[in-house]
Amino acid sequence: MSATFPVCDAMEISPRFRKTVEERIERLERDAATDEMNLAHLDNEDHLRRHRRLVALQRAEALRMRLFLDRARTRLPRPMVEL
């Protein structure tokens, strides 16, 4: 039996949080690319397997975060001067 979940409005996040998540995505993708290039320098098959898994996890986490940002709305910043 499958569960049905109510459709929720998009989550609203602050511009600062969005920027933090975007920076984390960039780091994950950059680290995955660097780690993938380093695979050529590894000889041990077990180490190669673990390193490939690390790269896959970094890319999966970056994708998960991108999907989150696609569904989230960015809250408008509060006015600097009270009206």
All heavy atoms as an XYZ file, in Angstrom:
693
protein
N       0.846     -1.168      0.000
C       0.000      0.000      0.000
C       0.898      1.240      0.000
O       1.822      1.351      0.773
C      -0.884     -0.039      1.246
C      -1.741      1.190      1.383
S      -2.722      1.223      2.895
C      -3.952      0.033      2.477
N       0.623      2.155     -0.890
C       1.440      3.360     -0.950
C       0.761      4.493     -0.193
O      -0.460      4.627     -0.206
C       1.685      3.772     -2.401
O       0.467      4.160     -2.989
N       1.556      5.276      0.452
C       1.036      6.408      1.213
C       0.919      7.615      0.302
O       1.726      7.808     -0.600
C       1.973      6.725      2.372
N      -0.090      8.393      0.513
C      -0.225      9.633     -0.242
C       0.041     10.787      0.708
O      -0.396     10.779      1.857
C      -1.643      9.778     -0.840
O      -2.593      9.703      0.206
C      -1.903      8.691     -1.866
N       0.775     11.726      0.229
C       1.137     12.878      1.037
C       0.463     14.106      0.471
O       0.327     14.245     -0.740
C       2.658     13.080      1.032
C       3.390     11.904      1.624
C       3.986     10.960      0.801
C       3.473     11.732      2.990
C       4.647      9.875      1.339
C       4.125     10.654      3.534
C       4.719      9.723      2.709
N       0.033     15.010      1.326
C      -0.603     16.231      0.827
C       0.408     17.079      0.057
O       1.593     17.090      0.367
C      -1.060     16.948      2.102
C      -0.240     16.377      3.202
C       0.137     14.990      2.777
N      -0.094     17.744     -0.943
C       0.764     18.628     -1.722
C       0.992     19.895     -0.900
O       0.044     20.542     -0.472
C       0.114     18.979     -3.079
C       0.960     19.961     -3.846
C      -0.139     17.716     -3.870
N       2.237     20.207     -0.651
C       2.581     21.374      0.162
C       3.026     22.522     -0.735
O       3.541     22.305     -1.819
C       3.713     21.039      1.124
S       3.290     19.760      2.286
N       2.815     23.717     -0.243
C       3.356     24.879     -0.942
C       4.868     24.793     -0.881
O       5.438     24.147     -0.007
C       2.888     26.166     -0.271
C       1.402     26.405     -0.457
O       0.752     25.612     -1.165
O       0.911     27.387      0.097
N       5.512     25.469     -1.800
C       6.972     25.471     -1.818
C       7.504     26.067     -0.518
O       6.919     26.982      0.055
C       7.478     26.274     -3.005
N       8.594     25.514     -0.055
C       9.215     26.020      1.158
C       9.850     27.376      0.842
O      10.389     27.577     -0.236
C      10.292     25.048      1.622
C      10.973     25.479      2.894
S      12.239     24.324      3.417
C      11.224     22.943      3.887
N       9.766     28.262      1.787
C      10.344     29.588      1.613
C      11.632     29.666      2.421
O      11.639     29.341      3.607
C       9.344     30.644      2.093
C       9.579     31.999      1.506
C       8.454     32.943      1.858
O       8.447     33.432      3.009
O       7.596     33.179      1.002
N      12.714     30.060      1.764
C      14.008     30.148      2.437
C      14.556     31.557      2.291
O      14.182     32.299      1.384
C      15.018     29.111      1.879
C      15.257     29.330      0.386
C      14.542     27.696      2.149
C      16.332     28.443     -0.222
N      15.453     31.908      3.183
C      16.044     33.248      3.144
C      17.107     33.311      2.045
O      17.690     32.294      1.659
C      16.686     33.581      4.492
O      17.849     32.793      4.681
N      17.365     34.511      1.536
C      18.414     34.664      0.532
C      19.777     34.199      1.058
O      20.570     33.610      0.314
C      18.424     36.170      0.238
C      17.079     36.663      0.660
C      16.648     35.768      1.781
N      20.039     34.435      2.332
C      21.318     34.018      2.919
C      21.454     32.493      2.945
O      22.511     31.955      2.629
C      21.431     34.598      4.329
C      22.755     34.330      4.973
C      22.859     35.102      6.269
N      23.549     34.254      7.225
C      23.317     34.210      8.502
N      22.404     34.992      9.024
N      23.988     33.427      9.284
N      20.369     31.805      3.300
C      20.403     30.344      3.310
C      20.578     29.802      1.894
O      21.343     28.874      1.661
C      19.126     29.784      3.946
C      19.121     28.286      4.027
C      19.962     27.620      4.902
C      18.287     27.541      3.214
C      19.971     26.239      4.970
C      18.275     26.157      3.278
C      19.127     25.502      4.157
N      19.876     30.394      0.915
C      20.021     29.973     -0.481
C      21.476     30.118     -0.923
O      22.036     29.216     -1.542
C      19.115     30.784     -1.403
C      19.320     30.419     -2.892
C      18.336     31.116     -3.799
N      17.024     30.550     -3.716
C      16.612     29.468     -4.382
N      17.436     28.828     -5.172
N      15.385     29.035     -4.253
N      22.095     31.238     -0.580
C      23.495     31.463     -0.957
C      24.404     30.418     -0.316
O      25.306     29.885     -0.963
C      23.925     32.876     -0.547
C      25.323     33.256     -0.976
C      25.604     34.692     -0.579
C      26.920     35.231     -1.037
N      28.072     34.466     -0.789
N      24.145     30.094      0.940
C      24.940     29.081      1.637
C      24.815     27.718      0.954
O      25.813     27.024      0.745
C      24.492     28.978      3.108
O      24.679     30.253      3.734
C      25.269     27.920      3.855
N      23.602     27.353      0.581
C      23.385     26.067     -0.096
C      24.052     26.071     -1.468
O      24.692     25.092     -1.866
C      21.874     25.748     -0.205
C      21.631     24.514     -1.059
C      21.272     25.550      1.178
N      23.938     27.173     -2.205
C      24.579     27.265     -3.523
C      26.101     27.127     -3.404
O      26.732     26.463     -4.224
C      24.214     28.584     -4.198
C      22.778     28.634     -4.664
C      22.332     30.009     -5.104
O      23.016     31.020     -4.812
O      21.258     30.088     -5.757
N      26.682     27.745     -2.377
C      28.132     27.622     -2.162
C      28.519     26.185     -1.834
O      29.548     25.687     -2.296
C      28.580     28.569     -1.046
C      28.533     30.028     -1.444
C      28.716     30.977     -0.271
O      28.726     30.524      0.899
O      28.836     32.198     -0.526
N      27.689     25.515     -1.040
C      27.949     24.107     -0.699
C      27.875     23.224     -1.949
O      28.694     22.322     -2.123
C      26.937     23.640      0.359
C      27.069     22.198      0.724
C      28.346     21.942      1.506
N      28.389     20.544      1.884
C      29.487     19.799      1.855
N      30.633     20.329      1.521
N      29.440     18.556      2.188
N      26.918     23.489     -2.820
C      26.806     22.738     -4.073
C      28.070     22.921     -4.906
O      28.618     21.949     -5.439
C      25.560     23.185     -4.867
C      24.284     22.744     -4.143
C      25.589     22.640     -6.291
C      23.014     23.361     -4.693
N      28.536     24.152     -5.014
C      29.762     24.426     -5.778
C      30.950     23.665     -5.205
O      31.752     23.089     -5.948
C      30.046     25.930     -5.795
C      29.089     26.727     -6.644
C      29.307     28.228     -6.521
O      30.371     28.655     -6.006
O      28.400     28.977     -6.920
N      31.081     23.662     -3.873
C      32.196     22.938     -3.243
C      32.101     21.436     -3.502
O      33.101     20.788     -3.807
C      32.231     23.202     -1.738
C      32.930     24.477     -1.348
C      33.237     24.547      0.146
N      32.168     24.163      1.039
C      31.193     24.957      1.464
N      31.147     26.219      1.061
N      30.274     24.515      2.300
N      30.897     20.877     -3.367
C      30.715     19.446     -3.607
C      31.083     19.069     -5.043
O      31.774     18.076     -5.278
C      29.258     19.036     -3.329
C      28.868     18.875     -1.871
C      27.350     18.837     -1.736
C      29.503     17.629     -1.281
N      30.621     19.875     -5.999
C      30.914     19.577     -7.403
C      32.398     19.754     -7.723
O      32.980     18.963     -8.462
C      30.039     20.433     -8.309
C      28.580     20.028     -8.236
C      27.646     20.929     -8.996
O      28.028     22.086     -9.316
O      26.508     20.490     -9.274
N      33.009     20.774     -7.150
C      34.445     20.994     -7.361
C      35.257     19.857     -6.735
O      36.179     19.320     -7.349
C      34.850     22.348     -6.765
C      36.297     22.718     -7.021
C      36.667     24.076     -6.437
N      36.343     24.177     -5.019
C      35.440     25.018     -4.503
N      34.767     25.831     -5.276
N      35.216     25.053     -3.206
N      34.890     19.463     -5.519
C      35.589     18.366     -4.851
C      35.407     17.045     -5.604
O      36.345     16.255     -5.717
C      35.102     18.210     -3.413
C      35.537     19.359     -2.520
O      36.384     20.179     -2.950
O      35.012     19.453     -1.393
N      34.209     16.806     -6.133
C      33.961     15.580     -6.897
C      34.839     15.546     -8.142
O      35.426     14.502     -8.465
C      32.490     15.478     -7.281
N      34.965     16.676     -8.826
C      35.803     16.723    -10.025
C      37.277     16.486     -9.669
O      37.974     15.729    -10.354
C      35.635     18.073    -10.722
N      37.739     17.107     -8.599
C      39.127     16.920     -8.159
C      39.370     15.475     -7.748
O      40.379     14.871     -8.142
C      39.447     17.857     -6.976
O      39.231     19.206     -7.379
C      40.879     17.688     -6.509
N      38.462     14.909     -6.975
C      38.611     13.521     -6.532
C      38.585     12.556     -7.713
O      39.298     11.557     -7.719
C      37.513     13.158     -5.525
C      37.714     13.839     -4.182
O      38.867     14.235     -3.884
O      36.732     13.973     -3.433
N      37.781     12.865     -8.709
C      37.723     11.998     -9.896
C      39.053     12.036    -10.661
O      39.519     11.008    -11.141
C      36.571     12.424    -10.799
C      36.242     11.401    -11.856
C      34.942     11.709    -12.545
O      34.722     12.873    -12.933
O      34.149     10.781    -12.695
N      39.658     13.205    -10.737
C      40.962     13.301    -11.408
C      42.029     12.528    -10.642
O      42.945     11.970    -11.234
C      41.382     14.773    -11.563
C      40.590     15.498    -12.622
S      41.205     17.151    -13.019
C      41.270     17.941    -11.448
N      41.910     12.485     -9.327
C      42.891     11.780     -8.500
C      42.769     10.265     -8.590
O      43.672      9.550     -8.137
C      42.774     12.226     -7.042
C      43.294     13.626     -6.844
O      44.181     14.072     -7.561
N      42.741     14.329     -5.875
N      41.697      9.753     -9.163
C      41.532      8.308     -9.321
C      42.684      7.697    -10.119
O      43.092      6.568     -9.852
C      40.202      7.984    -10.014
C      38.955      8.080     -9.159
C      37.704      7.987    -10.032
C      38.943      7.000     -8.101
N      43.206      8.442    -11.069
C      44.288      7.933    -11.916
C      45.559      7.647    -11.120
O      46.409      6.876    -11.568
C      44.585      8.935    -13.030
N      45.676      8.237     -9.954
C      46.890      8.082     -9.148
C      46.776      6.985     -8.090
O      47.729      6.756     -7.342
C      47.240      9.408     -8.469
C      47.386     10.540     -9.433
N      48.421     10.626    -10.327
C      46.595     11.620     -9.662
C      48.280     11.717    -11.066
N      47.173     12.343    -10.673
N      45.630      6.323     -8.032
C      45.427      5.290     -7.018
C      45.663      3.909     -7.616
O      45.275      3.638     -8.747
C      44.002      5.377     -6.443
C      43.631      6.707     -5.790
C      42.170      6.694     -5.369
C      44.527      6.998     -4.606
N      46.301      3.045     -6.847
C      46.612      1.697     -7.330
C      45.768      0.627     -6.653
O      45.397     -0.364     -7.282
C      48.096      1.379     -7.093
C      49.005      2.299     -7.889
O      48.630      2.676     -9.013
O      50.087      2.641     -7.371
N      45.481      0.787     -5.398
C      44.765     -0.224     -4.630
C      43.298     -0.275     -5.066
O      42.595      0.739     -5.039
C      44.880      0.113     -3.141
C      44.225     -0.910     -2.258
O      43.016     -1.057     -2.286
N      45.045     -1.583     -1.458
N      42.839     -1.466     -5.450
C      41.466     -1.611     -5.947
C      40.429     -1.222     -4.897
O      39.407     -0.604     -5.212
C      41.229     -3.049     -6.418
C      39.912     -3.243     -7.128
C      39.739     -2.356     -8.362
O      40.707     -2.162     -9.111
O      38.611     -1.846     -8.559
N      40.679     -1.553     -3.639
C      39.745     -1.200     -2.576
C      39.689      0.321     -2.391
O      38.618      0.899     -2.207
C      40.162     -1.891     -1.273
C      39.055     -1.884     -0.247
O      37.884     -2.086     -0.645
O      39.355     -1.672      0.943
N      40.847      0.959     -2.473
C      40.906      2.412     -2.357
C      40.189      3.058     -3.544
O      39.451      4.045     -3.382
C      42.362      2.860     -2.285
C      42.542      4.260     -1.800
N      43.757      4.832     -1.589
C      41.652      5.234     -1.492
C      43.618      6.077     -1.193
N      42.348      6.349     -1.125
N      40.388      2.506     -4.739
C      39.697      3.021     -5.930
C      38.177      2.927     -5.759
O      37.444      3.877     -6.068
C      40.111      2.234     -7.174
C      41.460      2.598     -7.777
C      41.928      1.515     -8.736
C      41.360      3.937     -8.490
N      37.697      1.794     -5.259
C      36.263      1.594     -5.064
C      35.711      2.613     -4.077
O      34.670      3.241     -4.324
C      36.009      0.167     -4.563
C      34.542     -0.159     -4.352
C      34.329     -1.552     -3.778
N      35.132     -1.817     -2.593
C      34.844     -1.390     -1.366
N      33.784     -0.645     -1.171
N      35.620     -1.677     -0.345
N      36.390      2.806     -2.960
C      35.925      3.780     -1.962
C      35.958      5.201     -2.511
O      35.067      6.011     -2.244
C      36.785      3.678     -0.696
C      36.512      2.434      0.124
C      37.128      2.513      1.522
N      38.532      2.876      1.526
C      39.538      2.008      1.514
N      39.301      0.720      1.501
N      40.787      2.432      1.538
N      36.984      5.503     -3.296
C      37.109      6.848     -3.857
C      36.004      7.107     -4.887
O      35.442      8.199     -4.940
C      38.503      7.015     -4.482
C      39.033      8.400     -4.379
N      39.454      8.955     -3.197
C      39.201      9.353     -5.319
C      39.866     10.189     -3.417
N      39.712     10.454     -4.702
N      35.695      6.101     -5.706
C      34.593      6.245     -6.671
C      33.266      6.459     -5.937
O      32.423      7.236     -6.371
C      34.496      5.003     -7.561
C      35.526      4.964     -8.649
C      35.241      3.821     -9.623
N      36.439      3.525    -10.372
C      37.225      2.471    -10.180
N      36.921      1.571     -9.264
N      38.307      2.305    -10.900
N      33.103      5.742     -4.835
C      31.879      5.901     -4.037
C      31.799      7.314     -3.452
O      30.735      7.929     -3.439
C      31.837      4.869     -2.914
C      30.542      4.906     -2.154
C      30.344      3.655     -1.317
N      28.998      3.635     -0.800
C      28.667      4.035      0.428
N      29.590      4.455      1.261
N      27.426      4.010      0.829
N      32.928      7.836     -2.999
C      32.973      9.205     -2.495
C      32.522     10.192     -3.574
O      31.701     11.079     -3.318
C      34.387      9.555     -2.021
C      34.646     11.025     -1.661
C      33.832     11.429     -0.441
C      36.124     11.260     -1.423
N      33.051     10.043     -4.786
C      32.679     10.935     -5.892
C      31.183     10.833     -6.168
O      30.494     11.847     -6.329
C      33.509     10.606     -7.158
C      32.972     11.348     -8.377
C      34.978     10.946     -6.939
N      30.654      9.615     -6.197
C      29.218      9.418     -6.454
C      28.369     10.067     -5.360
O      27.342     10.705     -5.652
C      28.909      7.934     -6.566
N      28.794      9.939     -4.113
C      28.045     10.544     -3.005
C      28.094     12.074     -3.064
O      27.089     12.741     -2.781
C      28.587     10.054     -1.665
C      28.268      8.598     -1.335
C      29.023      8.161     -0.084
C      26.778      8.416     -1.154
N      29.241     12.625     -3.429
C      29.357     14.084     -3.550
C      28.408     14.596     -4.630
O      27.702     15.594     -4.437
C      30.797     14.480     -3.885
C      31.765     14.292     -2.744
C      33.210     14.403     -3.176
O      33.575     14.028     -4.293
N      34.045     14.899     -2.281
N      28.378     13.911     -5.765
C      27.501     14.342     -6.867
C      26.023     14.152     -6.497
O      25.192     14.991     -6.835
C      27.852     13.570     -8.128
C      29.204     13.996     -8.656
C      29.310     13.808    -10.139
N      30.511     14.488    -10.606
C      31.534     13.882    -11.146
N      31.505     12.579    -11.334
N      32.584     14.564    -11.539
N      25.701     13.065     -5.815
C      24.312     12.820     -5.414
C      23.842     13.888     -4.425
O      22.705     14.373     -4.518
C      24.183     11.427     -4.805
N      24.699     14.255     -3.496
C      24.334     15.288     -2.522
C      24.155     16.636     -3.207
O      23.221     17.386     -2.896
C      25.396     15.384     -1.420
C      25.100     16.401     -0.351
C      23.871     16.092      0.495
O      23.280     15.012      0.362
O      23.489     16.960      1.306
N      25.014     16.965     -4.158
C      24.872     18.223     -4.902
C      23.555     18.229     -5.677
O      22.844     19.244     -5.692
C      26.059     18.410     -5.852
N      23.211     17.104     -6.292
C      21.942     17.017     -7.027
C      20.757     17.163     -6.073
O      19.798     17.884     -6.366
C      21.858     15.689     -7.777
C      20.534     15.433     -8.499
C      20.269     16.499     -9.557
C      20.541     14.046     -9.118
N      20.811     16.496     -4.930
C      19.732     16.591     -3.944
C      19.521     18.043     -3.511
O      18.391     18.534     -3.415
C      20.056     15.724     -2.731
C      18.948     15.630     -1.712
C      19.370     14.803     -0.515
N      20.318     15.509      0.332
C      19.982     16.428      1.241
N      18.723     16.748      1.421
N      20.898     17.025      1.965
N      20.620     18.754     -3.300
C      20.527     20.151     -2.884
C      19.996     21.032     -4.014
O      19.222     21.966     -3.767
C      21.889     20.645     -2.393
C      22.333     19.933     -1.126
S      24.008     20.360     -0.680
C      23.672     21.487      0.648
N      20.393     20.746     -5.250
C      19.870     21.503     -6.398
C      18.355     21.307     -6.531
O      17.617     22.261     -6.801
C      20.545     21.078     -7.698
C      21.899     21.672     -7.898
C      22.408     21.408     -9.305
N      23.760     21.891     -9.430
C      24.094     23.167     -9.575
N      23.159     24.087     -9.612
N      25.352     23.518     -9.687
N      17.907     20.069     -6.357
C      16.463     19.792     -6.433
C      15.715     20.524     -5.328
O      14.621     21.055     -5.543
C      16.212     18.283     -6.360
C      16.714     17.484     -7.562
C      16.561     15.990     -7.308
C      16.001     17.905     -8.833
N      16.299     20.579     -4.142
C      15.703     21.325     -3.042
C      15.559     22.803     -3.418
O      14.495     23.405     -3.232
C      16.546     21.176     -1.771
C      16.166     22.145     -0.689
C      15.033     21.939      0.083
C      16.941     23.272     -0.451
C      14.667     22.840      1.077
C      16.588     24.178      0.538
C      15.453     23.963      1.296
N      16.630     23.387     -3.961
C      16.578     24.801     -4.336
C      15.572     25.049     -5.452
O      14.932     26.107     -5.489
C      17.963     25.303     -4.758
C      18.979     25.481     -3.645
C      20.289     26.016     -4.206
C      18.471     26.385     -2.545
N      15.430     24.086     -6.363
C      14.442     24.245     -7.440
C      13.024     24.319     -6.890
O      12.168     24.998     -7.455
C      14.537     23.083     -8.434
C      15.752     23.196     -9.342
O      16.372     24.281     -9.391
O      16.079     22.192    -10.002
N      12.759     23.611     -5.796
C      11.411     23.587     -5.213
C      11.186     24.724     -4.215
O      10.045     25.026     -3.878
C      11.160     22.246     -4.527
C      11.044     21.090     -5.494
C      10.613     19.825     -4.801
N      11.461     19.483     -3.674
C      12.442     18.587     -3.711
N      12.689     17.933     -4.809
N      13.169     18.339     -2.644
N      12.248     25.322     -3.733
C      12.123     26.355     -2.697
C      11.977     27.745     -3.317
O      12.541     28.035     -4.365
C      13.354     26.319     -1.796
N      11.218     28.545     -2.635
C      11.107     29.960     -3.023
C      12.013     30.763     -2.111
O      12.158     30.453     -0.927
C       9.673     30.448     -2.827
C       8.687     29.947     -3.851
C       7.368     30.696     -3.744
N       6.912     30.803     -2.363
C       5.797     30.282     -1.895
N       5.000     29.621     -2.679
N       5.450     30.433     -0.630
N      12.592     31.806     -2.664
C      13.436     32.680     -1.852
C      12.589     33.826     -1.331
O      11.932     34.533     -2.099
C      14.614     33.222     -2.676
O      15.328     32.115     -3.221
C      15.549     34.053     -1.819
N      12.617     33.959     -0.025
C      11.862     35.023      0.637
C      12.498     36.370      0.275
O      13.720     36.500      0.223
C      11.911     34.783      2.144
C      11.176     35.785      2.967
C      11.193     35.442      4.446
N      12.493     34.934      4.883
C      12.658     33.838      5.621
N      11.633     33.128      5.994
N      13.851     33.453      5.981
N      11.670     37.353      0.044
C      12.187     38.687     -0.241
C      12.810     39.249      1.026
O      12.270     39.076      2.127
C      11.062     39.611     -0.710
C      10.448     39.263     -2.062
C       9.262     40.176     -2.346
C      11.479     39.373     -3.158
N      13.954     39.912      0.902
C      14.575     40.493      2.095
C      13.702     41.609      2.666
O      12.961     42.274      1.955
C      15.911     41.034      1.579
C      15.820     41.065      0.118
C      14.706     40.153     -0.301
N      13.807     41.765      3.969
C      13.054     42.845      4.637
C      13.621     44.187      4.186
O      14.821     44.311      3.910
C      13.195     42.726      6.142
C      12.498     41.518      6.666
C      12.595     41.487      8.159
N      11.893     40.328      8.674
C      12.104     39.793      9.839
N      12.988     40.335     10.651
N      11.433     38.750     10.228
N      12.779     45.200      4.129
C      13.271     46.531      3.754
C      14.305     47.014      4.756
O      14.204     46.741      5.955
C      12.031     47.422      3.782
C      10.864     46.543      4.030
C      11.352     45.196      4.380
N      15.297     47.712      4.263
C      16.349     48.242      5.148
C      15.811     49.349      6.045
O      16.232     49.509      7.167
C      17.523     48.775      4.321
C      18.200     47.696      3.500
S      19.055     46.520      4.529
C      20.577     47.367      4.784
N      14.882     50.113      5.516
C      14.298     51.217      6.282
C      12.826     50.881      6.499
O      12.108     50.517      5.586
C      14.413     52.539      5.487
C      13.750     53.689      6.226
C      15.866     52.841      5.186
N      12.401     50.986      7.743
C      11.011     50.690      8.043
C      10.115     51.733      7.409
O      10.384     52.934      7.498
C      10.812     50.667      9.566
C       9.499     50.050      9.946
C       9.424     49.820     11.434
O      10.450     49.460     12.025
O       8.333     50.028     11.977
N       9.070     51.258      6.769
C       8.165     52.186      6.074
C       7.086     52.695      6.989
O       6.627     52.156      7.867
C       7.521     51.492      4.867
C       8.519     50.976      3.838
C       7.772     50.213      2.758
C       9.265     52.147      3.226
